[in-house]
Amino acid sequence: MKKLLFVFNPHAGKGQIKSNLCDIVDTFTKGGYEVVTYPTQAKLDGYNKICECGDNYDIIVASGGDGTLSEAVSALMTFTKKIPLGYIPAGSTNDCAQSLSIPRKMLKAAKDIVDGVFFDYDVGKFNGKYFVYVAGFGAFTDVSYETPQNAKNLFGHAAYVAEAIKRITKITGQQMKVEHDGEVIEGSFILGLISNTISIGGMKKLIASGVCFDDGLFEVVLVRTPKNPIELSNTINEAVLNKLSDKHFVTFKTSKVVFTSENEIAWTLDGESGGKHSYVEIENCKQAVRLKIKPNDITAEQTAVQSSAVGKPGDTIVTEDGCTIVIEDQTGIEE
């Protein structure tokens, strides 16, 4: 049997994993996997467990919030081979799951992993650390990790919104220099998002078009510091309507971007604290992690591209494990 390591946060969301665990393990077992379960005990416990023994398994499945997923991805990035990763969302917001259409119903998500296909997903690198879907600074980016866990468990996404409302009157700008693709942008910004997602903090409208999860590019949105309350109101309205004017926003796509500031600025990575930095270098690691998700338009497009890139008879290709294969001409060979 294939071996599956199931790492889960028993406290994520409202702890619904407790009432679904047996059915999830049964689903994986019926799918042909020998399952080893590991409930995390503290922050980074999932990361450490996967680093310790993850390469002994055929697939790893993580269940929890975006923080649990981020730990799993960061651990997998330490391996030289691509070990597939399945994800069962169990947090309050689950931005990455929403972007990839991974169902919130835990048993359905488990079945989709068993029946799913592989999808190679871009991963971000932030001053040497990895993140899954977003790095950010400024207004509201600290809401996720500063919202009390008991409030998240009781009120879910509403807890984030309530915490964000408290901060509106405290918004201040950060003077920064931003460099990408030979261009230099300088100014004061209240918010910066470097992402590979259509959902951030449960909000889907701010970056909802043109997102491709495997193209090696980030979507970058920088919000200029408003000069007065009226301009702040106009900026918020534009964000809600996803009409980001050049007056209030800077937007671009890039595989690498550098931020420099005079003062150290607090950053977040996948909703968790990323520390304070005056210099930040962010790179896109194209198709670095192999997810196992249900077939959809996203996976179909990647499969089509990979199939067309296989080559013609006589071509030599190198597999991920380093083996060299020559494509043979199959014309005239009987089945």
N, C-alpha and C positions, 0 to 999 in steps of 0.2 A: 504493500500500500504506500501511496505517497504520504509524506509527512507534512503536517500543518501545525504551525505555532499560532495560537490564538491569544493575543495580548489585549487585555481590556481594562478600562478604568471603571471599577464597580460603583464609583460615586458620580460619574458624569451624568449631566442632565438631572433627571429625577430618580436615577438608579434603576431604570427600567430593565437593564441587563439582567438583574437578579431574577426576574420572572420570565426571561426569554432564554437564559443560558442553556438549559437542557435541550430545548428545541433547536437552538443554533448548532450545538455540538452534534445533535442527531442528524441535522441536515448535512453537515460536513462529512460525517461518518458514512452516511448513505451515498454521498458523492465520491466515495473512494479514498477518503483521507484518514490517516491515523492522527488523532487530534491531541495536542498537548495544550492545556489552558494555563494562563498565567495572569492573575489579577494584580495590577500594579498597586504598590503600597505608598508611593510618594512621587513627587515630581522627578522626572528623568529616570524613573525606575524602568519604564517601558523601553526607553532608549538603551539603557545599560543591558537589559535582558536580551534585546535583539542583537546588540553588538557582541554579546558573550557567546551566543549559540545560534543566531539566526541563519548562519550559512550552512547549518546542518539540516535545514528544512527545504521542502520543495516550494512552499508558499507560506507567507506570513499574513495574518489577518489582524488588524487593529480595530478596536471599538472604543469609542469615547468621543470627546469633543475635538475641535481643531487642534488643540494642544497635543492630544494623544497621537493624532495623525502626523503632526509635525515631528514628534519624537521618533515615530516609526520611519518616516522618510529620511530624517537625519541619520539614523542608524544604518539604513540600507545604503546610503551614500558612502559609507566607509568600506563597503565590499567591492571587490573587483568585478564580480559577476552580478547580473541583474536577477535578483530573486523577486518573483511576483508579489505584489501587495494587494490585499483586499481590504476594504474599509466598510465598517458598519457604524453609521453615525449614531451618537447617543448624547451629544451635547445640547446646549440651548439654542445655538444658531446654526452651526454646521455649514459654513459658507462653501467650502470645497465640495461637499456632497451635493449642495444645491446646484452648483455650477455643472457638475458632471452627471446630474440627474440620478444620483444614488438615492434610493427610496429611504424615507425615514422609518418605515416599518422594518424592524430589525430582522425578522425572519425572511421577509422578501429580499432584503439586502444580502442576507446569507445565501439564499438560493441563486441570486444573480451572480455571486462570486463563483459558485459551483458551475453554473452554466455559462459564465461569461467568457469574454475574449480579452486578449492582451491589448493594452493601450499605453504607449510610451509617452510620459507626461513631463513637461518642462519643470525644472526645479530652480529656485533662486539661491544665489550665494551672496551673503552679506558679510563683508569683512572676514571671510573664511568660514562663517557659520551658514547653515542651510535653512531655508524656509520654503513652504509649500506653495502659497498662493498670494501673499501680500506682505510687503514691508512698508511702514508708514511712519510719519512724524506729524506732530501738531494737533489741531483741534480734534477731540473725540477719539484719537487713536489709542489712548490709554483706558478707554471706557471698559473694554473687555476684561483686562486683568485687574482693574481696580474695583469692579463691581463685586460685592460680596458673594461667595459661592452659594450661601443659603438663599440669597435673593434670586440668583440664577435658577436654582432648583425649584423655587416656589413660583416664580413669575415668568421664567423663560426669557424670550426676546424682549418682553416689556421691561425687564429689569435693566437692560442695556439702554433702552430709550429714556427711561426715567433718569438714569445716571448722566446721560448725554445732555438732557435739558438743563440740569444743574450747572453745566459748564458754559453755557452760551455767553453769559456776561463776563467770562474770564478769558475770552479768546484774545491771544496776542500773536503777533507775527514774528517770524524768524528770518533774519537777513542771511541769504545763502547764495553760493555760486554753484551752478549746476552745469556739468559738462557731459556731452554725449555726442558721438559721431561727428566730432570736429566743431560742434557748436557750443558756445558758452552763454548761459542765461544767468543774469544776476537780478536779485530783487528780494522783496519781503513776502513770505508765504505763511499762511495760517495752517495749511494742510498739504501734505505730499503723500501720494499713494503710488507705489510701484507694484504692479499686480499682474496676475495671470488667472483672472477669475471674473465672473459676472455678478458675484455677490460678495459684498463686504459689510460685515456687521449686520447681515440680514437685509441690507439694502441692495436692490438689483438694478436700479435705474441709473446710478452714477456712471458705471462702466458696463454697458449692456450690449454694445454693438462692436463688431470687428475683433472680438476676442477669439484667439486660436490657441488652444492649450499645448500645442506641440510644434509651434513655428520658430521657437528660439527667441521670441521677442516679448518684452514686457509692454503693457499699457501703462503709461505714466501720466498722472494728473496732478498738477500743482495748482493750488488755489491762492491767488494773490490776496494780500492783506487788505481788507476794506478800509477806506478812509473815514467812513462814518456809518452810523446805524442803517441808513437807507441803503447804502452800497452793500452792507452785510446782508440785508433782507433780499436785495436783488440777486446776490450771489447764491444764497440758499435756494431761492426760487428757480434759478437756472439749473442748479444741481438736481432739484427734484424733477424738473422737466427734461433732464438730460440734454440741455441746450447750453453747451459750455462755450461761452463767447471768449474771444481773445482778450477782451478787456479784463475779465475776472479770472481766467484760467489759462494755464499752459498745458498743452497735451501733445504727446508724441509717443512713438513706439521705438524701442531700442533693445539691443542685446546687452548693453553695458552702460552704466551711468555712474557718475561720481558727484557727491555732494560735499561741499566744504563750507564751514561756518566758523565765525570767530568764537562763538560760545558752544559748549557741549549741549547737544539737543537730544531729548529722549526719543527713542524709536521703539516701535513694536514690530514683532515678527509673528504672523499668524495669530494675532490677538494676545500674544504674551509679551512681556517686557523684553526688549532687545538691548537695553542699556543706553547710556548717554555717550554721544560721539560728536566730535567736531569734523571728522573725516570719515566718509562712508563710501565704499566701492561696492556696487551691486552688479552681479553678472548673472546671465541666464545660462543654465546648464541644460542644453536642448535635449529633450526626450531622455532624461537621465534616470527616471524611475518607471518601472513597468507595473502599471496597475492592472487589476483584473476586474472588469466592470461589464455590465450588460451591453450587448450590441446596440449601437445607435448610429445616428448620422456622423458623429465625431469619429467613432471607431472605424466605421465603413470607409471614410475618406482616407484615414491613415493606412488601412489595409490595402486600399486601391493603389496608393502611392508606393507602398512597399512592394506590391506585386509587380508594378510596372518597372521597378528599379532592380528587379532580380537579375536581369541580363539575358543575353541570347546564347545559343550553343557556342562553346569555345571560350566564353568569358570565364575568368577566375574570380571567385568571391571569397572573402574571409569571414567566417562566422564569428559570433561574439565570444566563443571560447577559444578562438585563435586557430581553428582548423581551416585549411585551404581546400576549396572544392572547385572542380572544373565542371561547368554545365555541359552535359552531353546532349548531342542531337538525338531526340527520341523519335524522329520521323521514321516510320516504317516498322517500328518495334511493336509486336503484338502484345495485347494486354494479357 
